Amino acid sequence: MSTFIQLVLSGVLIGSVYALMSIGLTLIFGVLRIVNFAHGEFLMIAMYGAWAISQLFGLNPYIAAIAIVPAMFLFGAVVYRLVISPALDKPHLVVVFATMALSIFLQNAALMAMTADLRDIPPIFGRSLTIGPIYLKIELLLGFLITILCTVALQWMIKKTYLGKAIRATVQDGEAAMLMGIPVPRIFLITFAGGSALVGLAACVMMPLFSVFPSVGLNFVLIAFVIVVLGGMGSIEGALFGGICVGVMQSLSSYYIAPAFGQLFFFVLFLLVMVFRPNGLLGQQGAATVGMNE
């Protein structure tokens, strides 16, 4: 029984880290109604940044987030201006191909600059937290707490602040929002840049747990897409719940069946949810076209 509890808790913790990586993607889709296929490469760039700060200044990735998060906000703003904004009034496939091209470009640029070698950092905490027979990795616990705080803070911002009200108005009716004086293009820019900043925070949380290499984003972006659709398109709390479901499923199947089949079973779960609940576990009907859930 203790083994099962250990596996479930480990799955919840690693799933929360996956969820943090996916919240930015959910935010961007919920407001702009586009899918950023370069999301994984944003994560990769931020992980390289956290690794570089750790190597150059001896700072752990959690402290490096002070620099990485605003840097990714600026990077996201530049990408929005140069790539996303010109394509928003074009057919949807233009944005798809533009972000896919950006993904390929960033992967190859990282390969040229950093080679294919794996980069990682030494363990930050020397031992795990022990609660009876249960062992919890401190890095995963910190990731869980950071994810919960980000989810609560983001929900509060969207529901209680003027910026959040402007975002919700833009999602409901962009033209009416512009007539009411809301700068919709600026809201789009802030949202895309904010989603990129959240990816930067996720990278700093993930750097002590995973190695970084030029194609690491491809491994994680597939998980992020599954989480976003599984939880419900545009649902922030759905992304958290979907990430935990994926983490638990991966943990249990890897132990009881085989590690090689870890991803297979959460993709099976994903397909079952799409068949029996197409809107996602916490999604609302029509969210895929309407945008962010309220």
C-alpha positions as CSV (number, residue, x, y, z in Angstrom):
1,M,0.0,0.0,0.0
2,S,2.8,2.4,0.8
3,T,4.3,1.8,-2.7
4,F,0.9,2.8,-4.3
5,I,0.7,5.9,-2.1
6,Q,4.3,6.8,-3.0
7,L,3.6,6.4,-6.7
8,V,0.4,8.5,-6.5
9,L,2.1,11.3,-4.6
10,S,5.1,11.3,-7.0
11,G,2.7,11.4,-9.9
12,V,0.8,14.3,-8.4
13,L,4.0,16.3,-7.9
14,I,5.5,15.6,-11.3
15,G,2.1,16.2,-12.9
16,S,1.9,19.7,-11.2
17,V,5.2,20.5,-12.9
18,Y,3.8,19.4,-16.2
19,A,0.8,21.6,-15.5
20,L,2.9,24.7,-14.8
21,M,4.5,24.2,-18.2
22,S,1.0,24.0,-19.8
23,I,-0.7,26.9,-18.1
24,G,1.0,29.4,-20.4
25,L,-0.2,27.5,-23.4
26,T,-3.7,27.5,-22.0
27,L,-3.6,31.2,-21.3
28,I,-2.5,32.0,-24.9
29,F,-5.1,29.7,-26.4
30,G,-7.9,31.0,-24.2
31,V,-7.4,34.6,-25.2
32,L,-5.8,34.6,-28.7
33,R,-7.4,31.3,-29.7
34,I,-4.2,30.2,-31.4
35,V,-2.0,27.2,-30.7
36,N,1.7,28.1,-30.3
37,F,3.6,25.1,-31.8
38,A,6.9,26.8,-30.7
39,H,5.8,26.5,-27.0
40,G,8.3,23.7,-26.4
41,E,11.1,25.7,-27.9
42,F,10.3,28.6,-25.6
43,L,10.7,26.1,-22.7
44,M,14.0,24.9,-24.2
45,I,15.4,28.5,-24.5
46,A,14.4,29.3,-20.9
47,M,16.0,26.1,-19.6
48,Y,19.2,27.0,-21.4
49,G,19.0,30.4,-19.8
50,A,18.6,28.9,-16.3
51,W,21.5,26.5,-16.9
52,A,23.7,29.4,-18.2
53,I,23.0,31.5,-15.1
54,S,23.7,28.5,-12.9
55,Q,27.1,27.9,-14.6
56,L,28.2,31.6,-14.8
57,F,27.0,32.9,-11.5
58,G,26.5,29.8,-9.4
59,L,22.8,30.6,-8.8
60,N,20.2,27.9,-8.5
61,P,17.4,28.0,-11.1
62,Y,14.8,29.2,-8.6
63,I,16.8,32.4,-8.1
64,A,17.6,32.5,-11.8
65,A,13.8,32.8,-12.4
66,I,14.1,36.5,-11.3
67,A,16.0,37.1,-14.6
68,I,14.5,34.4,-16.8
69,V,10.8,35.2,-16.3
70,P,11.1,38.9,-17.4
71,A,13.5,37.9,-20.2
72,M,10.9,35.4,-21.5
73,F,8.2,38.1,-21.2
74,L,10.3,40.3,-23.5
75,F,11.1,37.4,-25.8
76,G,7.4,36.6,-26.1
77,A,6.5,40.2,-26.8
78,V,9.1,40.3,-29.7
79,V,7.8,37.0,-31.1
80,Y,4.3,38.3,-31.0
81,R,5.2,41.5,-32.8
82,L,7.3,39.8,-35.5
83,V,5.5,36.5,-36.0
84,I,2.1,36.3,-34.4
85,S,0.5,39.7,-34.8
86,P,1.0,39.9,-38.7
87,A,-0.7,36.5,-39.0
88,L,-3.7,37.0,-36.7
89,D,-6.0,38.4,-39.4
90,K,-4.9,35.6,-41.8
91,P,-6.4,32.1,-42.1
92,H,-5.7,30.0,-39.0
93,L,-3.3,27.8,-40.8
94,V,-0.9,30.8,-41.3
95,V,-0.4,31.0,-37.5
96,V,0.1,27.2,-37.4
97,F,2.7,27.2,-40.1
98,A,4.4,30.3,-38.7
99,T,4.8,28.9,-35.2
100,M,5.9,25.5,-36.6
101,A,8.5,27.3,-38.7
102,L,9.6,29.2,-35.6
103,S,9.9,25.9,-33.7
104,I,12.2,24.4,-36.3
105,F,14.3,27.6,-36.5
106,L,14.8,27.7,-32.7
107,Q,15.6,24.0,-32.5
108,N,18.3,24.3,-35.2
109,A,19.7,27.6,-33.8
110,A,20.1,25.9,-30.4
111,L,21.7,22.9,-32.0
112,M,24.3,25.1,-33.8
113,A,24.9,27.2,-30.7
114,M,24.9,24.5,-28.0
115,T,25.5,21.2,-29.9
116,A,23.4,18.2,-29.1
117,D,25.1,17.6,-25.7
118,L,22.8,17.2,-22.6
119,R,23.3,20.0,-20.1
120,D,22.1,19.7,-16.5
121,I,22.9,21.1,-13.0
122,P,24.0,19.3,-9.8
123,P,21.2,18.4,-7.3
124,I,20.2,21.5,-5.3
125,F,18.9,19.6,-2.2
126,G,21.0,16.7,-1.0
127,R,18.1,14.5,0.3
128,S,14.4,13.9,0.0
129,L,11.8,14.7,2.6
130,T,10.8,11.6,4.5
131,I,7.3,11.1,5.9
132,G,7.2,7.6,7.4
133,P,7.7,5.2,4.4
134,I,7.1,8.0,1.9
135,Y,9.9,9.8,0.2
136,L,9.2,13.2,-1.5
137,K,11.8,15.0,-3.6
138,I,12.1,18.6,-2.4
139,E,12.4,19.9,-6.0
140,L,9.1,18.3,-6.8
141,L,7.5,19.7,-3.7
142,L,8.7,23.2,-4.6
143,G,7.4,22.8,-8.1
144,F,4.0,21.7,-6.7
145,L,3.8,24.7,-4.4
146,I,4.8,27.1,-7.2
147,T,2.2,25.7,-9.5
148,I,-0.6,26.1,-7.0
149,L,0.5,29.7,-6.2
150,C,0.6,30.5,-10.0
151,T,-2.8,29.0,-10.6
152,V,-4.4,30.8,-7.7
153,A,-2.6,34.1,-8.6
154,L,-3.6,33.8,-12.3
155,Q,-7.2,33.1,-11.4
156,W,-7.3,36.1,-9.0
157,M,-5.8,38.3,-11.7
158,I,-8.3,37.3,-14.3
159,K,-11.3,37.7,-12.1
160,K,-10.4,40.6,-9.8
161,T,-8.1,43.0,-11.6
162,Y,-8.8,45.6,-14.4
163,L,-6.4,43.7,-16.7
164,G,-8.2,40.5,-16.0
165,K,-11.6,42.1,-16.8
166,A,-10.2,43.5,-20.0
167,I,-8.9,40.1,-20.9
168,R,-12.3,38.5,-20.2
169,A,-14.1,41.3,-22.2
170,T,-11.7,40.7,-25.1
171,V,-12.4,36.9,-25.0
172,Q,-16.2,37.5,-25.0
173,D,-16.3,40.0,-27.8
174,G,-13.2,41.7,-29.2
175,E,-15.0,44.3,-31.3
176,A,-17.3,45.4,-28.5
177,A,-14.2,45.5,-26.2
178,M,-12.5,47.9,-28.6
179,L,-15.6,50.1,-28.8
180,M,-15.5,50.3,-25.0
181,G,-11.9,51.6,-25.1
182,I,-10.0,48.4,-24.4
183,P,-6.8,48.2,-26.4
184,V,-7.3,44.7,-27.7
185,P,-4.0,44.4,-29.6
186,R,-2.1,45.4,-26.4
187,I,-4.2,42.8,-24.5
188,F,-3.1,40.1,-27.0
189,L,0.5,41.2,-26.7
190,I,0.5,41.1,-22.9
191,T,-1.3,37.7,-22.9
192,F,1.2,36.1,-25.3
193,A,4.2,37.6,-23.4
194,G,2.7,36.6,-20.1
195,G,2.2,33.0,-21.3
196,S,5.9,33.0,-22.4
197,A,6.9,34.3,-19.0
198,L,5.0,31.4,-17.4
199,V,7.0,29.0,-19.6
200,G,10.2,30.7,-18.3
201,L,9.1,30.0,-14.7
202,A,8.3,26.4,-15.6
203,A,11.7,26.0,-17.1
204,C,13.4,27.2,-13.9
205,V,11.3,24.7,-11.9
206,M,12.1,21.9,-14.4
207,M,15.8,22.5,-14.7
208,P,16.8,20.7,-11.5
209,L,14.7,17.7,-12.6
210,F,15.6,17.3,-16.3
211,S,18.5,17.8,-18.7
212,V,18.3,20.3,-21.5
213,F,19.2,19.8,-25.1
214,P,18.0,21.3,-28.4
215,S,15.0,19.0,-28.9
216,V,13.9,18.8,-25.3
217,G,10.9,21.0,-26.0
218,L,9.5,18.4,-28.5
219,N,9.3,15.9,-25.7
220,F,7.4,18.2,-23.4
221,V,5.2,20.0,-25.8
222,L,3.3,16.8,-26.6
223,I,2.6,16.4,-22.9
224,A,1.5,20.0,-22.7
225,F,-1.0,19.7,-25.6
226,V,-2.5,16.5,-24.0
227,I,-2.9,18.4,-20.7
228,V,-4.5,21.4,-22.2
229,V,-7.0,19.4,-24.2
230,L,-7.5,16.9,-21.4
231,G,-8.3,19.5,-18.8
232,G,-10.4,21.6,-21.1
233,M,-9.4,24.1,-23.7
234,G,-8.9,27.5,-22.1
235,S,-9.4,26.3,-18.5
236,I,-6.5,27.2,-16.2
237,E,-7.7,24.9,-13.3
238,G,-8.3,22.3,-16.0
239,A,-4.7,22.5,-17.0
240,L,-3.7,21.8,-13.3
241,F,-6.1,18.9,-13.0
242,G,-5.1,17.5,-16.4
243,G,-1.4,17.7,-15.5
244,I,-2.0,15.8,-12.2
245,C,-4.0,13.1,-14.1
246,V,-1.1,12.7,-16.6
247,G,1.5,12.6,-13.9
248,V,-0.4,9.9,-11.8
249,M,-1.1,7.8,-14.9
250,Q,2.5,8.0,-16.0
251,S,3.8,7.1,-12.5
252,L,1.5,4.1,-12.0
253,S,1.9,2.6,-15.5
254,S,5.7,3.1,-15.5
255,Y,6.0,1.1,-12.2
256,Y,3.3,-1.6,-12.6
257,I,3.7,-2.2,-16.4
258,A,6.9,-0.8,-17.9
259,P,8.7,2.6,-18.0
260,A,8.7,2.5,-21.8
261,F,4.8,2.6,-21.7
262,G,4.5,5.5,-19.4
263,Q,3.4,7.9,-22.1
264,L,1.3,5.3,-23.9
265,F,-1.3,5.1,-21.1
266,F,-1.9,8.8,-20.7
267,F,-2.4,9.1,-24.4
268,V,-5.0,6.3,-24.1
269,L,-6.6,8.3,-21.2
270,F,-6.6,11.3,-23.5
271,L,-8.3,9.4,-26.3
272,L,-11.0,8.1,-23.9
273,V,-11.7,11.6,-22.6
274,M,-12.0,12.9,-26.1
275,V,-14.5,10.1,-27.0
276,F,-16.7,10.4,-23.9
277,R,-16.1,14.0,-22.8
278,P,-14.9,16.0,-25.9
279,N,-14.9,19.3,-24.0
280,G,-12.3,18.0,-21.5
281,L,-12.5,17.1,-17.9
282,L,-13.2,20.7,-16.7
283,G,-13.9,22.4,-20.0
284,Q,-17.1,24.1,-21.1
285,Q,-19.1,23.3,-24.2
286,G,-17.8,25.4,-27.1
287,A,-14.5,26.5,-25.3
288,A,-12.5,25.4,-28.3
289,T,-14.1,28.2,-30.3
290,V,-15.1,30.7,-27.6
291,G,-11.8,30.8,-25.7
292,M,-11.0,31.0,-22.0
293,N,-13.5,29.6,-19.5
294,E,-14.8,32.0,-16.9
